[in-house]
Amino acid sequence: MDFFRAQDRARRLTGRLVLLLLLAVAGLVVVASVLVALAVVLFDGQVMGTDPLARALEPELFGLVALGVLAVVVAGGLVRHLQLRAGGSVVAEALGGRLLNPDARDANERQLLNVVEEMAIASGMPVPAVYLLEDAAINAFAAGHEPHDAAIGVTRGAIEHLDREQLQGVIAHEFSHILHGDMRLNLRLVALLHGILVIGLVGRLLLRGAAAGGRGRSSRRGGGGHVALFGLGAALMLVGYAGTLCGNLIKSAVSRQREFLADASAVQYTRNPEGIGRALQTLAAYRLGSRLMSPQAAEFSHLYFGSGVRHLSRWTATHPPLEARIRRVLPRWDGSLPEPFAPTPKAAPAKPAAGTGQGESRREDLGRALGGAALAGAVVASVGRPDAESLASARRRLAHLDERLVDAAHQPCAARALVYGILMGADPASREAQRRVLDQQALPEVLHELEALEAPLATLAPGDRLPLIELALPVLRQLSAAQFARFRQCLAGLMAAETAPGPLQWALHRLVLTGIEGERRARRDRHLRDLAGPLSLLLSTLARAGQGSPEAQAESLEQAGRALGVSLDLVREAPSAADLDWALGRLVRLAQAERAPLLAAMVCCVEHDGHIAPEEAELLRAVAWTLGCPLPLREATGQGRHGAAR
């Protein structure tokens, strides 16, 4: 399944689940309303000679009670949704996770961060926050609403008992959940199920109130009311927990299928079924298994790599049996498992050798000398589907980056300086003006780091800017509100002081802000035919970056327009950053099905003779990222035109 169909499927599945749960809620509201209305009648104490059920079902009383019960369910779900609004970090912290310092020195923690960074850069998406759960179980999860607020949590048991190959399989599994849109679905399920559970919690409170208020009053006139209150509380508890069971059955059925898909995707991403397969075998042989000790583990059970909690039956299990998962990825498995073992830490992992493989080139090529149409099709097919080549490219890219720049990306002050240095223009006059802006607005310690990075930044190769920004994003997301406000002010000052800002500089600038704040969420209901103006502006910009002569630019734009079925006009003058922001702000509202043709048109505009130069590839990946289309990293075989995208 390709990226765009997977995203569409996730959205349709979300709608169906919401509908099923709403039907369950409707049934619960009816039952609970009848019980509450009946209790109200009984509380009145005037039931002699009347039919209590008939009085309870009177339209006015029943409607009022139904609205009250529905309000309780909606309020409970809304409160939980607001609590989870900040994204995956809320889930990780609720489970007792500790945010890993990107500059961690512990060997196991450093290996985990390296694997996550490699997978993020290979898949062309932001590096997520990484949390460590001090739990001896072997487990992991991915949580969040969008890639920019995603968090990956891994247990201490996993990093101590899985080798690098196995850990890479587990992380690839979690990245599949991010890329296929499972995270948003999972958090919505948490909120909806919490709303249903509130009915049961209200019933429990009523039971406690009836028990406390009824002591010593059984012979008084109000004793009947307390009996009714006790019965109502018990009934609401039963209804609430029955609804929760119903919701869990729906959640579990969907979750099991998503786990199979994530396992298959992990094999596809790494081209190594042994990694994920042996990780599952290790989990099956581990005495502590995947069970988490957190009190809130059950609420998030459908997020985990392993089941994480005990289930009453296979119907409520959120994960398929481990044996079934192993056979899916290792069809020739003979059923044998490692000897059962107890928690004992593994030896510290050795640092992987740099530059494995042949042809260690530092340039990207998204086409491998394919023709224009074939190249565009290959790029679209690769979205959200990193593979072994992407991972190897990311590992080599990270190994060849200057260590001073990599270290800077992991430090709060140095990361800001690194981004400033990357976004400063190549023209000496522009750099002087931009440095004056930073002298006025940036913190002294950040300026000091910028001076220290001038030498390695001067030798930065084309294609290395985007990976460095990706590495810096987790640190930048941790800035305080005041620090981020200053950081954003400095970025705006850099763009304003640039004499001739190029499209790549604009795209990287926008990528930094999108990677920290996310793109403003809007309904994705626009169609290509309605966006001729924004399309002409963006595609003209890409055509100028990829084609030399005005004639070639016009030809590539005309070709893109024919492919899109939209009449496009070549914008000959370079647009401002504000104009490009306007265009992209409208294009992010494209319906999911319309994004693949747009991406293909973007490729046609920048490619020339079947090749994409490193600067052009960086521009294409940056724009695609902000459109929600993560492009995997590829290496080049040819030389790029220096400065083409600047």
N, C-alpha and C positions, 0 to 999 in steps of 0.2 A: 504494500500500500504506500503510495507516495505521500509527501508531506501535506499537500493541499487537500487530498481526499481524507487523510487522517484527521486534519483539523475540522473538516466538514462533518465527518462521522462523529467526532467528539462533541460538536455542537448539537447535532441531531440527537445523540444519545443523551446529552444533558437535558434537552427538551422532553424526551420521552420519560426520563427518570423523574423530572419535576412533575410531569403529568401524572405518573403513577403514584408518586408520593402525595400529590394534591388530592387524588381520588381517595387515597387512604385517609388523608386528613379529613376529607369531607365525610367519609363514613364515621370516623371517630367523633367529629363534631356533632353529627346527628345522634349517635349513641350517648355521648356525654351530655348533650343538651337535654335529651329525654330524662336522663338520670338527675341532672341538676334541677330541671323544672319539677320533676316529681318530688324531689327533696324540698323544694320551696313550698309546694303544696302541703307536704307533711309537716313542715315547720310551722305552717299557719295554724295547725291544730284544729281546723274546722273541716274535717273530712267526713263527719257523720252524715250519712244520707247522700253522699256525693261519690262520684267516680274519680279517684285521684288521678288516674292516667288520663282521663278525658280533660280534666282541668289542666294537667301539665302540658297537654298538646294544644291548648288554646293558642291561636296564631300569635297574638301579641306577646304572651309570656314565652312561648317557644322561640320566637324570633329574637327576642331580647337576650335570652340565654345563649342561643346559638352564636349571636354576634360576640357575646362576652367570651365564650370558649374559643372562638376563632381568633379573637384579639389576643388571647393568651398564647396560642400557638404561633401566630405571626410575630408577636413581640418577642417570644423566646428565640425564634429563628433569627429575627433581625438583630437582637442583641449579640448573638453568637457571630453573625456575619460581620458586625462592626468590630467585634473583638479580633476577628481574623483578617481584617481589612489590610493590616500592615504587611501581610504576606507570610512567606514560609518561616521567617524568623520567629513569629509568634508560636507556631507549632513546635519548632525546635526547642524554644525556651520552655514551653509548657511541658515538654518531655524531659526536661532537665539538661538540655544540650548546652555546651559551652562553645561560643564562637572561636574558631581557631584563628590565631594570629597568622596573617599571611607570611610572616617572617619566622614561623615556628622552627625551632632547632631540633625538637625530638624527631628521631629518625622515622618512626612510624607515622607521625603526624605530617612530617615533611613529604613522605611518600604519598600519603593520601592527597595532600594539596597538589602535588605534581600531577597525579593522575587526573584530578578534576580539571586542572588548568589545561592539560593536554587535550582532554575531551572537549572542553569548551572552545578552545581555539580551533581544533579540528572541525567542529560542527558549525563554527561561525556564529556563536551566540555568546552573550555575556557570561563571564565567570561567576557562578553563583556563590553565595555565602556558604561556608562549610562549617558545620557544627559537629562536635564530638560529644557523644553520650557516654558518660562513664558507667557503662553497663557491660557486664561480662558476656551477654548474649551476642550472637552474630546477627546483625540486622543493619538495615539502612532505609532511608526514605528520601523522597523529594517532595517539597511542598511549596505552594505559592500560587499566585493568580496569573502572573505573566513572567517571562524570563527575567526581567529586571529585578523582581522581588523574590525570585526563587531561592530556596535554601536546600542544601543536601545535608542530611544528618547521617552519621555513621557511628556505630558503637565501638567502644574500646575493644570488645571481643573480636570484631571484624578486622580491625587494623592489626591486631596482634596474632591472629590465627590464619589470615588469608595472605598468600603471597601476592606479588605485584600483578601477575597475570590474572589471578582470581579476583583481586580487588578491581582491576580494570573492567572485568566482566560485570561486576556488581554496579559500578559507577555507570557503565554503558546502559545497563538496565534502567537506572534512575534517570539518565538523560533521555531515554525513550519516553518516559512519562512526561518530561518537560516538553519535548518536541511534538508529542502527539496530543497535547492539550489535556492530559489526564489530571494535571494538578488542579486546574480551575474546577473541573467536575468534582474532584474529591472534596475540596473545601466547601462547595455548595451542598454536597451531601451531608457534611458535618453540620452545617447550619440548619438544614431542613430537619434532620433527625433530632437535633437538639430541641427544635420547636415542638415536635411531637412528644419528646420526653418530658417537656415542661408540664403536660397534662398529668403525668404520673407523679411529678414532684408536687404539684398542687394537691393531688389526692393524699400524698404522704403528709403534707402540712395539715390538711383537714383531719386526718386520723389522729395526729398528735394533739390538735386542738380539742377534738372530741374526747380523747382519753384524759386530757388535763382538766377540761371543764366538766366532765361527767362524774368525777370522783365525788362521792358523797351526795349526789343529786339524783340518784336513780329513783328515789321515792317522791321527788318533787314534781311539780307540774311540768317543768321544763325537761324532764327526763326523756320524754319521747323525742324532743328535738335533738338531743344529743345522740340518741340512737340513730335518728335519720342522718345526722351529720357524719356519724361513724360509717354508716352504710354508704353514704355518698363518697366519702374519702376512699373507702375500699374499692368502690366501683370505678372511680376515676383512676386509681392506681392500676387497676386491672386493664382499663381501656388504654391508658398511657403506655404501659409496658407491652400490651398487645400490639399497639401501633408501632412501637419501637422495634418489636420483633418483626413485624411486617416490613418496615423500612430496612431492617438489617438483611432480610432475605433478598430484597431487591438489590441492595448494595453489594451483597456477597456474590450474587449471580453475575453482575457486571464486572466486579473486581477480578474474579477468577479469569475471565476472558482477557482482561487488560493485562494481567500478569503473564499469560502465555504470549501475548503480543510483545510485551517488553522483553521477555527472554529471547524471542526470535530476533527482535531488533538489536539486542546486545550482540548476538552472533553476527548479524549483518554489519554492525558498526566496526567490530573488531576483527571479523573474519577468523575468529578463533573460538569455536564451540567449546574447546577444552577449558577456557577461562571461566565462563559462566557455569559450565557443567561441573567442573571440579569444585567451584564455590558452593554449588548446591549439594554436592556429595559431602563436602566438609561440614556444611550445616547439618545434614542428616546424621552424621556421625558424632556431632558435638553433643556432649551430655546436657549442656544448658540450653541447647537449641536456639531459637530466635525470640523467646519470651522476654518481654521488657518488664522491668520492675516499676515503671512510672505509674502512679495512680490514674493517669489520664491515657494510658496506653490503649484501652479498649475503644475510646472515642475516635482514634486515628488509625484503627487497625487496618483499614483498606489502603493505607499509604505505604506500608512496609514492604521490604524485599522478602522477608519471611513473615509468617502469620503474626508473630508478636504477642498474641494472647491465645488462651485456650478457648475452644468453641464447643458448644453443647453437641453439635452434630455437623455432618458434612454440609447440611443445607445452609448453615449460618457461617461456614468457614469462608473467609475472604480470599483465601489462596488455595490453589489446587494442591493435591498431595505432592510432596517433594519428588517421589518416584516418578509421577507423571511428568513433572517439569523436566527432570533429568532425561527421561526418554525422548522428550520432544527435541532437546538440543543435542543429545548423544544417542541416536537411534540404535547403535550397536552396543549399547551398554549392557553388560551381562548381569547387572543387579548387585554387584559387589560394592561395598562401601569401605572407606578406611576404618581402621580399628576405632571403636568409641574412645574418646579422649576427654579429659577434664580440662578446665582453663589453665593453660600454661603459656606464657608469652613466647612468641617466636623470636628467633635471633634478629638483630637489627638488619634491615635490608641493605644490600649494597647499592650504591648509586649507579643507575643505568648508564651504560657507555654512551658517550655522545656520538652523534653522527652515524647511527647504524644504517646499513643499506648502501646502495649504489647511487651515484649521481647526486651528491649533496649540493643542490643548487638552492640559492636563497631567493629565487624569483618564482612568482606564481604564473600558472597558465591554466585557465579553465577550459581549454579546448583541445590541447594536444594536437594542434594542426588540423582540426576538423573544419569542415565548411561552415559558413555562417549559420544556416538553418540547423544543421546537425549540432553545431556548438550550442546554439540557444536551447535546443531540446535536451542536450546533455546537462546543461546547467540547471534547467528547470527540474529535471529528474533527480538531480543531486540534492535539492533543497531539503534540509532536515534529515539527510541520510549520510552522515559521515561513515567512512569505511576505514579499512586497515591502512590504505595509502594516506588518508587524511591524518590518521593518528601518527603515522611515521613522519609525515611532513611537519606536524605540530611539534613532535619530539625533537626533530632536527632543528626546526626554527628556534625553539627555546634554547637548545644547546649552543647555537651559534650567536645568540644575542649577547651583547656585552654584559658581563656580570654586574657591572656598576648600574646599568639601566634596569636589570631584573631586580636587583636589591632595592633600587629606588621605587619601583612599582609596588613594593610591599611595605613601604614606610609612609606614614600619614603626610608629613611635610614634603618628603622627596617625591611622593606620587603626584602632588599638585605641581611641583616644579617640573616633573617629567612631562606632564600634560601641557603645561605652558610652553615648554621647549619644543614639543612636537607641533603645536599649533602656531608657533611663530613663523612668519613668512620667510621666504628665501632671499628676498630683496633686502640689501643692507639698510636702505633708508627705512623700510618698514620695520625691520628688527630694532633699529634705534628708537623709533617712535613707540614700538610696543614695549621695549625695555623701560622707557620713561613711564609708561602707564603702569607697569608692574612695580616700579620704584615707588609710585604714589599709592598704590592700592594693596599690594601683596604684603604679607607678613615678612619681617626681616629674616626669620629662620627659613622661610620658603625661598627667599632670594639667595640666601647662602647656599642652599641645595642646588638652585638653578646654576649658580656659578660653578659648582663642583661637577655638574653634568654637561657643561658646555663641550668639553672634548669628546666624550662618547656620543653625544647627540650629533656632533658635526660629521661623524662617520656612519651615521645611521643609514642603512641600505633601504631602497624602495621595497615596500612590502612588509617592513618590520614595525611600522607605526601602529597599525591596527592591533597586532598581538600585544604590544606593550600597553596600549590603552585597555585592552581586555584584562590584562593582568592587574592593572591599577584600579579597576572599577570596584572590587570588593572593599578596598581601603577607602575609596572616595565615598562609598555609600555610608560609611560610618562617621562621616563628618557631622558635627553638630549643626543646628540650624544656622547659627551665626557664622560658622566656618564655611558652610555651603553658600550662604548668601555672599560672602566675600569672594569665594571661589568663582561663583557665577558672574559676579561683577567684573572680576579680572578677565574671564573669558570673553565677556561682551566688549571690554576695553581692547582686548587683542584684536578682535574682529573689526572694531571701529577704526583702529589705527593702521590696519593693513591697507596699503595703497591699491593693491589689485588682488583681492582675495580670490583664490581659485576654487573650483568645485570640490576638490579633495579636502582642502582646508575647511570649507563649509561642512562637508559631509562628516568629517571627523569631529568637528565641533558639535554638531547636532547629535552624533552618536554618543559622545561623552554625556551630554545632558539626558538623552533618552536612556542610556544605560544606568543612570542614577535615579532619575525620576520616573522613567517609563513614559510611553506615549499616552497622551490624554485619551482615555477610552471613549469611543463613540460608536454608534450603531454602524455596522458594516453593511450598508444598504445601497451604496452608490455603484453606478455602472460606468464602464469605460466610455460609453457613448455620451455620457453627461459631463465628462471631464476633459474635453478637448483642450481647453486653455491650460490647466495644470500639466497635462500630458505633453503639450507642445513645449512648455517651458523646461520641464525636467529632461525630456528626451533630446531636445536641442542642446542642452548643456552636456549631456553624455556624448552626443555626436561630436561636439567640438573637442571633447577630451579624447575621443577615439579616432577621429578622422582629420586629416591634414587640410585639405582644400575645402572651400565652401561648396563646391560641386559634390564632393564625396559626402559632406555632411547632409546636404539636401537629399541625396540619393538614399542614404541610410535612414533618414527620417521618413522619407516616402515609403520605403520598404516596411518600416515599423508601423506606419499608419495603415498600410494595406493588411498587414497581419492582424492588427487590432480592429479593423473595420471602422476606423475613425479618421476623419480628415484633419491632418496636423499641419501647422504652419511653422516654418523654421524661424526661430528667434535668433537673429544674427548678433545682437549685442549681448554681451555677458550680463546675466542678471545679478542683482544684489543678493546678499544672503537672506534679506527679508523676503524677496520675491520667491526664492527657492523654498524658504520655510512655508510660505503661503501655499505653494504648489504641493509640497509633501504633506502638509496638514490636511489637504483635501483627498489626496491619494490614499492616505492611511484608512480612509473610510470605505475603500473598495470592498465589495463582497468577496469572500474568500475564493470563490470560483474564478474571479476576474484577475486574481493576482498572478497566476501562472502566465497568462498571455502578456501581462505588463512586464514581468521579469524577462520573458523571451525577447520582447521588444527592446528592453534596456541592453541586453547582450548584443543584439544586432547593431545597436547604435555605437557601442564602444569597440566591438571586435573589428579587426582589420586583417585580411588574409588568413582568417581562421585562428589568429593569435590575439591574446589580450596581454598588453604590457603590464608589468608589476604595478605601476601607478594606477593604471586603468582598473586592474583587478581589485586594488585596494578601494578605489572609488566605488566600484560596483558592489563589493561586499558591504561597504559602509551604508550605502543607500538601501540595499536589500535588507540589511539588519533593521533599519528604522521602519521598513515596511512590514516587518514581521516575517521575513523569508530568509532564515539563516543559511548562508552558503558555506559548504565545507571548504577547508583549505586545500589547495592544490599547489604543486610545484611546477616550475616552468622548465622548458627545454631550450627556449629561445631567449634572445635579448630583448629588453623593452626599450622604448624610446624615452630617454631621460627627460623628466619634467613634464611629461605629456599631460598629467592630470593635475598638475599644480597650478 
